[in-house]
Amino acid sequence: MLASRLDSSYKYRPTGPQASKLVVHDWEKDTVYLIQLPRAGVIPSLSPHCLKLETWLRFAGIPYQNVSNEFKHTSARGQVPFIELNGRQIADATVAIEELTKIFHIQSETDFDAEDQSKMCAYQSMIDNGLLWTYFYYLSINNNHEATPDGVIDHFTGFRKFLYKNWNVGQHRRRIKSKCMAQGIGRFAPYEVEKIAKKELSALSVLLGKKNFLMGKTPTALDASAFATLCQFYYLPLNKDIKNYIDENNQNLVDFIRRIRDLYWSDWSECTSKLSLKTKPKPRMASDSSEELANDGHPTEPE
């Protein structure tokens, strides 16, 4: 049972300074609530952080309930996504994964020696401080897809739809641009960022090699990060040259995306077509993974 997996040292705190800031007030004990952005039309989330955290929860097999932030709720740190568990708020995605790993004793995140843990730290830094920022750079140039059926425009009607398309999208773009300038990548020319993105993708491809996942046969938070970031480039109309580069030069990354989507996101089409946070992946049998991975590492083509 879920309760049996909880760390006995984890304190049950129904009240406290964060209690008044909870999104889910009538929460149930030991239930993980994932507060994230509403679904998009072509990808489960326009936020790589939201997609990372939800994908990891599926990797870890932790039951959770999705809760829409309704484009307004953020954590006490001003971030999305975040977790609520037993009256406690846990933000951000990386911190939530670290906390839940301890609480639920997720061995797939801890069964590594010091050398492998160092590699994971370096790989994670490459994704977070390199590839992810090239994504934000392209988003700071053109994020108009957010206000199309591929994005989240279908969550709005009437004046709110007009406001989102003509004000909020531009406001978001300017906010991302400001962050890119502060980070430094915003000061680069587009051709320079494209070179950086391709270099990072090639490096990630080499690190993955012929393995099913970055650290071997079992997916970890590192794979969730890579998957969430790669999906933004692969499914969103950010930069055709980068998408083509992945297809033509990094076939193992394409296979990686397909593999995780097929194994852990069997409800991908349903959740995007219905814009629903309530869909669930089909239960997987132990044989599902072996059959999928035995097929030369080429699961079915993503839509």
Secondary structure, DSSP 8 states (H G I E B T S, - for coil): -HHHHS-TTS---S-STTGGG-S-SS--TT-EEEEE----SSSS-S-HHHHHHHHHHHHHT--EEEEE-TTT---TTS-SSEEEETTEEE-SHHHHHHHHHHHTT-GGGT---HHHHHHHHHHHHHIIIIIHHHHHHHHHH--GGGGSTTTTGGG--HHHHHHIIIIIHHHHHHHHHHHHHHHSGGGS-HHHHHHHHHHHHHHHHHHHTT-SBTTBSS--HHHHHHHHHHHHHHHSSS-HHHHHHHHHH-HHHHHHHHHHHHHH-TTHHHHHHTT-S--------HHHHHHHHHTTT------
